[in-house]
Amino acid sequence: MFQHLLAGAAALAISTSAFAQDRCEEYPLAPATDPAVLGFSETDIAGLNQLATDLDSTAMMIVRGGEVVVSHGETDRLIMVHSLRKSLMSGLMGIAVDAGAVRLDQTLEELGVDDLIGLSEEERSATVRDIITSMSGVYIPSAAETPQMRESRPERGEYAPGEHWYYNNWDFNVAGHIFERTTGRNYDSAFLRLFAEPLCMPDFDVFETHRQHAPGTMFSAYHMRLSARDVALFGQLYLQNGEWEGEQILSEDWVRESTGDYADTGWPGAWMGGYGFMWWKVPDEATSEEFGLPQDLYTGAGYGGQYVTVIPSLDMVIVNRMNTDIQGGPRMGGRDYTRVLQAAIRAARD
């Protein structure tokens, strides 16, 4: 299955909006016919919609049991995913690993990965696993690096590969390069073929993807725009352990392994203390109990308020989007998103 998908991921100069009209008659996640059966009363839904309004959310969706319980705002608006791109890339990497195109224990040296500045022998010993857990030990400038990343970046050679977690755009950008190099496919057309088409993402447009370059490095950042409806489908795929309408798009093993907890980030908050393969995790049982969040919860997150959270134990996906094209417009930080998670979880548990 995975080899077939990779072989068929040829570059397609078309928009899946047209594709969706031809093949996908309805959005795959139907509105909930009886939200109360799913644990959401009319009061719960009204409260969640009011919270979304109070937080100036551009779009919010809550899906339980494959049915849409809350659909707030412009759920069809294409919005920059920002760092949510990393969890999307984790999915692409999973297909490459499942297909045998790349191994997690392969080193940068084995893959022929170097950069303009020239990597040291120790840096070239970093594995694919180190890259996708943001523990490569390569501390050099990268595309899409923020001032905060530059300020917190360790000194070059300070830590060996696999020794220290640092939120490193160099790692995330190299993950995209490794995917393209090992599969022979561009990330945008591959995402179209491997995710947007089979999941019937109604709003994805391959022309709404681009790469961001930076001086001093050969690796670009991979960006795209997705709607809340598109992101909810990606989250639902993970909730269903990679299976979609009888097809195993991602292996169950990859979904389980990639959403495990491999690194202690040291970051504060309810759901960013642990890190998997480019997914954020609730770090421990104590944090889970303190904030009332299931420990199996995992989240993809991007600048300004781009979130998707999957909660297997509650059969639930939660999505929020903020339109960052609006200069000086509203943003949603981690604390406010935690409020959204807590409100949705309380409703589902009651």
C-alpha positions as CSV (number, residue, x, y, z in Angstrom):
1,M,0.0,0.0,0.0
2,F,2.7,2.5,1.1
3,Q,4.9,1.7,-1.9
4,H,1.9,2.2,-4.2
5,L,1.1,5.6,-2.7
6,L,4.7,6.8,-3.1
7,A,4.9,5.6,-6.6
8,G,1.7,7.4,-7.4
9,A,2.6,10.7,-5.8
10,A,3.7,12.4,-9.1
11,A,3.7,16.2,-9.1
12,L,0.2,17.4,-10.0
13,A,-0.4,21.0,-11.1
14,I,-4.0,21.0,-10.0
15,S,-6.0,22.1,-7.0
16,T,-7.8,19.5,-4.9
17,S,-10.7,21.9,-4.7
18,A,-11.5,20.7,-8.2
19,F,-10.7,17.2,-7.2
20,A,-13.0,17.3,-4.2
21,Q,-15.9,18.5,-6.4
22,D,-15.3,15.6,-8.8
23,R,-14.8,12.7,-6.3
24,C,-15.9,13.8,-2.8
25,E,-19.5,14.7,-2.8
26,E,-19.7,15.4,0.9
27,Y,-17.3,16.5,3.7
28,P,-16.3,13.2,5.3
29,L,-17.0,14.3,8.9
30,A,-20.8,14.8,9.1
31,P,-22.5,17.1,11.6
32,A,-23.5,15.3,14.8
33,T,-27.1,14.2,14.5
34,D,-27.4,13.9,18.3
35,P,-24.6,15.7,20.1
36,A,-26.0,14.6,23.5
37,V,-25.2,11.0,22.7
38,L,-21.6,12.2,22.2
39,G,-21.6,13.9,25.6
40,F,-22.3,17.5,24.4
41,S,-25.4,19.2,25.7
42,E,-26.8,22.3,24.1
43,T,-25.3,24.3,27.0
44,D,-21.9,22.7,26.3
45,I,-22.0,23.6,22.6
46,A,-23.2,27.2,23.3
47,G,-20.4,27.6,25.9
48,L,-17.8,26.4,23.5
49,N,-19.0,28.6,20.7
50,Q,-19.0,31.6,23.1
51,L,-15.5,30.7,24.2
52,A,-14.4,30.7,20.6
53,T,-16.0,34.1,20.1
54,D,-14.4,35.5,23.3
55,L,-11.0,34.3,22.1
56,D,-11.5,35.7,18.6
57,S,-11.0,32.3,17.0
58,T,-11.1,32.4,13.2
59,A,-12.3,28.8,13.1
60,M,-12.8,26.1,15.7
61,M,-13.9,22.5,15.3
62,I,-14.6,19.7,17.7
63,V,-15.1,16.2,16.3
64,R,-16.1,13.2,18.4
65,G,-16.8,9.8,17.1
66,G,-16.2,11.1,13.6
67,E,-19.0,13.6,13.9
68,V,-18.7,17.4,14.1
69,V,-20.0,18.6,17.4
70,V,-18.8,22.2,17.1
71,S,-18.1,24.1,13.9
72,H,-17.4,27.8,14.6
73,G,-16.3,30.5,12.3
74,E,-14.6,30.3,8.9
75,T,-13.8,26.6,8.8
76,D,-13.2,26.7,5.1
77,R,-10.7,29.6,5.1
78,L,-7.2,28.6,4.0
79,I,-4.7,29.8,6.7
80,M,-1.0,29.5,7.0
81,V,-0.2,26.4,9.2
82,H,3.1,27.9,10.5
83,S,4.7,25.3,12.8
84,L,1.8,23.0,12.6
85,R,3.7,22.0,9.4
86,K,5.9,19.9,11.6
87,S,3.2,17.5,12.6
88,L,2.1,17.3,9.0
89,M,5.6,16.5,8.0
90,S,5.7,13.8,10.6
91,G,2.9,12.1,8.7
92,L,4.8,12.3,5.4
93,M,7.9,10.9,7.1
94,G,5.7,8.0,8.5
95,I,4.8,7.0,5.0
96,A,8.4,7.1,3.9
97,V,9.4,4.9,6.9
98,D,6.5,2.5,6.3
99,A,7.5,2.2,2.7
100,G,11.1,1.4,3.6
101,A,12.4,4.5,1.8
102,V,14.2,5.6,5.0
103,R,15.1,4.1,8.4
104,L,15.0,5.9,11.7
105,D,18.5,4.7,12.6
106,Q,20.1,6.1,9.4
107,T,22.6,8.8,10.0
108,L,23.0,12.1,8.2
109,E,26.3,10.8,6.9
110,E,24.6,7.7,5.4
111,L,22.0,9.9,3.8
112,G,24.6,12.3,2.4
113,V,23.2,15.3,4.3
114,D,25.5,18.2,4.8
115,D,25.0,22.0,4.9
116,L,26.8,25.0,3.6
117,I,28.7,25.6,6.8
118,G,29.9,22.0,6.8
119,L,28.8,19.6,9.5
120,S,31.3,18.0,11.9
121,E,31.8,14.3,12.1
122,E,29.7,14.2,15.3
123,E,26.9,16.2,13.8
124,R,26.8,13.9,10.8
125,S,26.2,11.0,13.2
126,A,22.7,12.3,14.1
127,T,20.0,9.9,13.0
128,V,16.7,10.4,11.4
129,R,15.1,9.7,14.8
130,D,17.3,12.5,16.3
131,I,16.1,14.8,13.6
132,I,12.4,14.2,14.0
133,T,12.5,14.4,17.8
134,S,14.4,17.7,17.5
135,M,17.5,16.3,19.2
136,S,20.1,16.3,16.3
137,G,22.7,18.4,18.2
138,V,23.2,20.5,15.1
139,Y,23.1,24.1,16.2
140,I,23.4,26.4,13.1
141,P,21.2,29.0,11.5
142,S,18.0,27.8,9.7
143,A,15.2,29.0,7.5
144,A,12.2,30.3,9.4
145,E,14.2,30.7,12.6
146,T,12.7,33.2,15.0
147,P,14.6,35.6,17.2
148,Q,13.7,33.4,20.2
149,M,15.1,30.3,18.5
150,R,18.4,32.1,17.8
151,E,18.6,33.4,21.4
152,S,18.0,30.0,22.9
153,R,20.1,28.0,20.4
154,P,22.9,26.1,22.2
155,E,26.5,26.6,21.2
156,R,27.7,24.5,18.3
157,G,29.0,21.2,19.7
158,E,27.6,21.8,23.2
159,Y,25.5,18.6,23.0
160,A,25.9,15.4,21.1
161,P,23.1,14.0,18.9
162,G,20.3,12.5,20.9
163,E,21.5,14.2,24.1
164,H,19.4,17.4,24.4
165,W,16.0,18.6,23.1
166,Y,16.0,22.0,21.5
167,Y,13.1,23.3,19.3
168,N,15.3,23.4,16.2
169,N,14.0,24.5,12.8
170,W,17.2,23.1,11.2
171,D,16.0,19.7,12.2
172,F,12.4,20.2,11.0
173,N,13.6,21.6,7.6
174,V,16.1,18.7,7.2
175,A,13.2,16.3,7.9
176,G,11.5,17.7,4.8
177,H,14.7,17.4,2.8
178,I,15.1,13.8,3.9
179,F,11.5,13.0,2.9
180,E,12.0,14.4,-0.6
181,R,15.5,12.9,-1.1
182,T,14.5,9.4,-0.1
183,T,11.1,9.2,-1.8
184,G,11.9,11.3,-4.9
185,R,8.7,13.3,-4.3
186,N,8.1,17.0,-3.7
187,Y,6.4,17.5,-0.3
188,D,3.5,19.6,-1.8
189,S,2.5,17.1,-4.4
190,A,3.1,14.2,-2.0
191,F,0.8,15.8,0.6
192,L,-1.8,16.2,-2.1
193,R,-1.6,12.6,-3.3
194,L,-1.0,10.9,0.1
195,F,-3.3,12.9,2.4
196,A,-5.4,15.6,0.7
197,E,-6.9,13.4,-2.0
198,P,-7.7,10.2,0.0
199,L,-9.0,12.1,2.9
200,C,-11.1,14.4,0.6
201,M,-9.7,17.6,2.1
202,P,-12.2,20.1,0.6
203,D,-10.1,23.2,0.7
204,F,-6.5,22.1,0.1
205,D,-4.8,23.8,-2.9
206,V,-1.4,22.7,-4.0
207,F,-0.7,26.3,-5.2
208,E,-1.1,27.5,-1.6
209,T,2.3,25.9,-0.6
210,H,5.7,27.5,-0.7
211,R,9.2,27.3,0.7
212,Q,11.1,29.8,2.8
213,H,14.8,30.1,2.3
214,A,17.5,31.8,4.4
215,P,21.1,32.7,3.9
216,G,23.7,30.3,5.3
217,T,21.7,27.1,4.9
218,M,20.7,25.0,2.0
219,F,17.5,23.7,3.7
220,S,14.2,25.5,3.2
221,A,11.2,25.6,5.5
222,Y,8.1,23.9,4.0
223,H,4.9,25.9,4.3
224,M,1.3,25.4,3.3
225,R,-2.2,26.7,3.9
226,L,-4.9,24.5,5.2
227,S,-8.5,25.1,6.4
228,A,-9.8,24.0,9.8
229,R,-11.8,21.4,7.9
230,D,-8.7,20.0,6.2
231,V,-6.8,19.9,9.5
232,A,-9.6,18.1,11.3
233,L,-9.4,15.4,8.7
234,F,-5.7,15.0,9.3
235,G,-6.3,14.7,13.0
236,Q,-9.1,12.2,12.4
237,L,-6.7,10.0,10.4
238,Y,-4.4,9.8,13.4
239,L,-7.3,9.2,15.7
240,Q,-8.2,6.2,13.4
241,N,-4.7,4.9,13.7
242,G,-3.9,5.7,10.1
243,E,-6.9,3.9,8.6
244,W,-9.3,5.7,6.2
245,E,-12.2,4.0,4.6
246,G,-10.6,0.6,4.6
247,E,-7.2,1.8,3.5
248,Q,-4.2,1.9,5.8
249,I,-2.7,5.3,4.8
250,L,-0.3,5.4,7.8
251,S,0.6,2.2,9.6
252,E,-0.8,1.8,13.1
253,D,2.8,1.3,14.3
254,W,3.8,4.7,13.0
255,V,0.9,6.5,14.6
256,R,1.6,4.9,17.9
257,E,5.4,5.4,17.8
258,S,5.3,8.9,16.4
259,T,2.9,10.2,19.1
260,G,4.9,8.7,22.0
261,D,6.9,10.8,24.4
262,Y,10.6,10.8,23.7
263,A,11.9,14.1,25.1
264,D,11.4,16.3,28.1
265,T,11.2,19.8,26.6
266,G,11.3,21.7,29.8
267,W,8.6,24.0,28.4
268,P,5.9,25.1,30.8
269,G,2.2,24.5,30.3
270,A,-0.2,21.7,30.2
271,W,0.6,19.9,26.9
272,M,4.1,21.1,25.7
273,G,6.4,19.4,28.2
274,G,6.9,16.2,26.2
275,Y,7.8,15.7,22.5
276,G,7.3,12.9,20.1
277,F,8.1,12.8,16.4
278,M,7.1,16.4,15.8
279,W,4.0,16.2,18.1
280,W,3.7,17.8,21.5
281,K,2.8,15.6,24.5
282,V,1.5,15.9,28.0
283,P,4.7,15.1,29.9
284,D,3.6,13.1,32.9
285,E,0.7,11.9,35.0
286,A,1.1,14.8,37.5
287,T,0.6,17.3,34.7
288,S,-2.3,15.4,33.3
289,E,-4.1,15.4,36.7
290,E,-3.2,19.1,37.4
291,F,-4.8,20.4,34.2
292,G,-7.4,17.7,33.7
293,L,-6.0,16.5,30.3
294,P,-5.8,12.9,29.3
295,Q,-2.2,11.7,29.2
296,D,-2.7,10.2,25.7
297,L,-3.5,13.6,24.3
298,Y,-1.1,14.9,21.6
299,T,-1.0,18.2,19.8
300,G,0.3,19.9,16.7
301,A,0.8,23.6,17.1
302,G,1.8,26.7,15.1
303,Y,2.3,30.4,15.6
304,G,-0.6,32.5,16.4
305,G,-3.0,29.8,17.4
306,Q,-2.8,26.9,14.8
307,Y,-3.7,23.8,16.7
308,V,-4.9,20.2,16.3
309,T,-5.3,17.9,19.2
310,V,-6.0,14.2,19.1
311,I,-7.4,12.5,22.2
312,P,-7.7,8.7,21.6
313,S,-9.2,7.9,25.0
314,L,-12.1,10.3,24.3
315,D,-12.4,9.6,20.5
316,M,-12.0,13.3,19.9
317,V,-10.2,15.8,17.6
318,I,-10.0,19.5,18.4
319,V,-8.9,22.2,15.9
320,N,-8.4,25.9,16.2
321,R,-7.2,28.3,13.6
322,M,-6.3,32.0,13.7
323,N,-6.0,34.2,10.6
324,T,-2.4,35.5,10.9
325,D,-2.7,37.4,7.6
326,I,-4.4,40.1,9.7
327,Q,-1.5,42.3,10.8
328,G,-1.8,42.9,14.6
329,G,-4.9,40.6,14.6
330,P,-5.9,38.3,17.4
331,R,-3.7,35.4,18.4
332,M,-4.3,32.4,20.7
333,G,-1.5,31.4,23.0
334,G,-1.1,28.1,24.7
335,R,-2.9,29.1,27.9
336,D,-6.1,30.1,26.1
337,Y,-5.9,26.9,24.0
338,T,-5.7,24.9,27.2
339,R,-9.0,26.5,28.2
340,V,-10.5,25.3,25.0
341,L,-9.2,21.8,25.6
342,Q,-10.4,21.7,29.2
343,A,-13.9,22.9,28.2
344,A,-14.2,20.3,25.5
345,I,-12.9,17.5,27.7
346,R,-15.2,18.4,30.5
347,A,-18.2,18.2,28.2
348,A,-17.0,14.8,26.8
349,R,-16.5,13.4,30.3
350,D,-19.7,14.5,31.8
